[in-house]
Amino acid sequence: MRLLKAALAACLLTVMCSPAVNAQNQQSALSNAAAAYPSKPIRIVVPYPAGGGIDILARVIGERLSQRLGQAVLIDNRPGAGTILAADLVAKAAPDGYTLMLTSDSTVTINQFIYTKLPYDPVKDFAPVSQLVVLNQLLLANPAVPANNLKELVAYAKANPGHLDYASYGRGSQPHLAMELLKHQAGIDIVHVPYKGIPQAVPAVLAGEVQLTFAGAASSQAHLKAGRLKALAVGGKSRMALLPDVPTFAESGYPDVQSNAWFGLFAPAATPRDIVLKLHAEVTRILKEPEFVQKEILAKGYELVASTPEEFTAFLAIDSARNARAVKISGARAE
């Protein structure tokens, strides 16, 4: 009888302790995985086509990250559906640090207000690693458009409602939001034509398929110098050093219109903290290298951020609130 009671007590103790033991074992396994990270190639999913500014930045960072970590870093372009397909893929990926996402604000702080339903939760499904850069975008026009500044464009659009088309790089992208806000505030009618990315939108303006678009200096500077495009305004609080003659939207009378985007790095939620911190440390070291700053940041019209995960998380809350207001004012919607 005593032996039976002892056996039952031992079994009960085992059952009671097993959840704690399992939790300890899981934590130990995560710690070991983080310590050995990375032990295989890393994939960075980019929700835009190859050739655009965000894709180029991802490839340059990936190349340097591969050198620092001793593992291949593969760039996986997954354009389409306003970045939703790529975001859903990463949200559902294993949280082990081997699938990351380098994306823009559209994915995390705009889509939730543009679309009635998303397959991912922009707050709960991602672990912010770092906000990398800010891109102040230019409002660009085909030379055939009879306007050389924003005031002239608004006047022409009012006199010719529905005559102009503008290209964005997808519903819910910054160009979509910025132009819809401008249309709302200026009382003009310009038709939205969504493309998959800047590599398609800028050539569409060059070819005269559409008359207007938004893009950064890296994608447009050569065309501006050659006279194939003209810049009417620039987003951000101040003029761009590369194009000091182009006024801001605020200077042009529309301070609420912000055509600036940011690019950031994310991991799936529940990625071990040690891995997130390791990725942050390595990526921000790359961003701050003097050669990288000069060649890949300043020369392409970016503003360097390189925030910590905590800083990025706090910024996302602020940016979400700002975009919620902008979407409400603009009335922009997508199904």
N, C-alpha and C positions, 0 to 999 in steps of 0.2 A: 504493500500500500504506500509506504514511504517512497519507494522507488518510483511508483506511478505519479505521485504528487510532484516529486522532483522533476520528472520528465515533462509533466504538464507545465510547470513553472518555467522550465527552460524554453519550451516552445513558445509560451506567451511572451517571454522576454525577447526572444528572437523576432517575433512578429512586431512587437512594439518598437524595437530598435531598427528594424529593417529600413523604414523610410529615411531615418537619419543617416544610416550607413549608405544607402543608395545616393542620397544627396551629397554626402561626402565623396563618394566614389565619382559621381558626375562632376563635382567641382574639381576634383583631382585630375580627371581626364581632360577637362577644359584647360586647366593650368598647364598640363603637359603638352597639349596641342598648341597652346599659345607660345610656350617656350620653344617648340620645334618649328614654329611658323616662320616662313613658308617652306613646305617640303615638296611642293608641286607647283605647276604653273597657276598664275592668277589671271582671272578674266575681268576686264573692265567693260561693262556694257554701256554703250553710248546711244541714247535714243534718237540720234540724228544721222543723216547720211555721211559717208566719207567725204572729206574735202572741205568741210566747213570749219570755222574757227574752233568750235568746241571739240571737234574730232581731231584737229591738228594738235590742240593743247593736250588732249588725252594721249595721243601717240608719243609726243615729246616727253611727257611725264612718265608714260609707261616704259619707254626705252631707258630712261635714267633710273626708274624704280627697279627695273630688271637687273641693272648693273649693281645696284646697292644691295638687293636682296638675294641675288644669285639664282633667281628663277625667272623663267619666261613670263612676260606680262602681255597678254593677248587683248587686243581691242576688238570688241564685238559690236558692230553697228546694227541697231535694231530700230530703224525709223518707222514712223507711222502712228496714226491714231493719237496725235497730240502728245506723244511720249508715253502714252498709257500702256502700250504693249510691253515696252522695255521695263517700265517701272513694276508692272505686275510680275514679270519674270524674276526680277531681282528680289521683290518682296517675298516671293515664295521659294527662293533659293536657300540652300543650307547656310545657316549662320556661322560659317567657319572661316571667313576671310578670303575665300577663293573666288567669290563672285561679288564684284563691286559695281557701283554705278556712278558715272561722272555725267552729271546732267545740269540743266538750267533751272531757274525758278519756276518755270511752267509746271514741272512735275510735282513740286512739293508745296508751293505757296500760291499757285493760281488755279490749277485744274479743279481743285475741290470747290471752287466758287463758280467755275465756268460750266462744269458738267453736273448733271443731276445725280449721277451715280458713278462711282469709281470702283474697280475691282480690288483696289488697295487702299490702305489708310495712310495718308502722307505723314501722320504724326507717329502712329504706333508701329508701322512696318519697316521703318528705316532707322539706322544708327548713324547720325551725322559724324563725319570724320573731320572735314574742314571745308569752309567756304574758301575757294581758291582765288578767284579774281572777280572784278566787276567790269562789265563791258558797256560803255556808253554808246548807244547805237545812233546812227545817222538816219535821218529821213532823206531818202534818195529819190531822184526823179530822172526819167528819160529826158535827154536834151530837147525833145520835141514838145515837152510840156511848157506852155508859155508862162512860166513863173520861175523867178530866181531867188525867192525867199518864201517864208511861210505865209506872210501877209498876202502876197500875190497869189499863192496857191489857194488860200481860202476864198479870195475874191473870185478866182476862176471857177472853183468848184461850186460856188453859190450861183454863178451865172450859167453853169452847165451841170445841173444835178444828174447824177448817175452816169456821167460821161467818162469819169476816171475810174480805173481799177487799181487796187493795191495788192501786192503779194505779201503774205506772211509765211512763216515756216510752221504753220499748223494752227488750228483752232486752240485758243488758250495761250498761245505764245505771246511774248511781250509785244511784237509788232501788231498782233491782232488787238490786244488790249489797248495799246497806245493810240492806234488809229481810231478805234471805236470811241475812245474818250475824246479825242480831238474832234471827231465828227459830231459828237453829242454837244460839246461846248461851243463849237463854231457854227453849228446848225447847217452842216453840209452833208451831201450824199456821195460817198465814194464806195465802190463795190469791192467786197472782200473776196480774194481768190487765194485759198490756202494751198501751199506747197509743202513738200516733206522736209525741206531745209533750206538754208541760205544758198547752198550750191545750186539749187534749182531756182530760187526766187530772184537772185541777182541776174543770172542770164536771161530770165524772163523779162526783166526791165530793159536789159541791153537790147533784146530782140524786139521790143515794143509790144510783147504779148500783154503786158500790164504796164502802167505808167509810173507806179510808185512802189517802194518797199523800204524796209529798215535793215541796216546791216552795220557791222563794225568797220573800223578803218582797215583792218587786215583784209577784209573781203572786198573792199571798194576803193582803196587808195590809188591803185594803179589805174582803175577806170576813171577816177576823178581827175587825175593828172592828164590823162589822154583825152579828156572831154567827152567820154562816152556816158558819163553820169554827172549829175550835179547834186550837191548837198544843200538842203534847204534849212535844216535845223539839226541839233544834236541833243541827246538826253543828258542828264546829269546836272549837277549844280554849277558847273563852270565849263568854259569852252575847252575843247580838246587841244592838247599841245601840238599834235600832229597837223591839225587843221584849225588854226587860231582865228580864221576869218569866218567860220561858221557859227552863228549865234545859237544859244540854247533855246529850248522851248519857252522857258520863263522869260527870257529877253524878248521873245517874239510875241508875248502876251498870253501864253498858255502854261502857267506854272504847275498846274496839276497833271500835265501830260509828262510822263516819265518813260522814255524809251531806253531804259538801261536794264540790263540783265546781269545776273550773276551765275557763275558756274561753281558747282560744289561736288564733293566726293562723299558717297554714302556706302554703308554696308547694310546687309539685312539686319533687322532688329534681333536682339539676343546674341549677336556676335560678341565673343568674349572681350571684355574691356581691355585686356592686355594687347589683343590684336588690333583693336581700334586705335589705341595709343601708339602702337608701333607703326601703323600705317600713317597716322598723323605726323609722327616725328620724321619719318623718312620723306614724306611728300612735302612737308613744309621746308625741310632742308633743301630739297630740290628747287622749290619756288624761290628761295632766298639766295641761291647761288648768284653771284654778280653777273656772270655770263648769261644765265637764264633770265634774270631780270631785264637786262639790256636787250637781248635778242628776242625773247618770247613774251615779255610783258610790255615794256615801254614802247618797243618798235611796232607793236601791234595794237596799241591804243587801249590796253587793259590797265586797270588799277589793281595792284597787289593787295590781297587781304590776308590769306594764310592763317585763318582763325583756329582756335582750339575747338575741340568738340563741344565744350560748354558754351563758348562764345557763339558758335554756329547755332546751337540749339536755341539760345536766347534770341539771336537774330531772326531765326525762322518764325518765331512767334510774332515778332514785330512786323516782319515782312508779310506774313499772312493777314494780319489786321489791315495793313496798308492796301494790299491787293483786294481784300474783301470790299473795302470802300471804293476802290477804283472800278471794280467789276460792277458794283451797284450803280455807280454814277454813269458808267458807260452803257450799261444794259447788255453787255456782251454775254452771249450764251452759246452753248454747243450741246448737241445731243450725244 
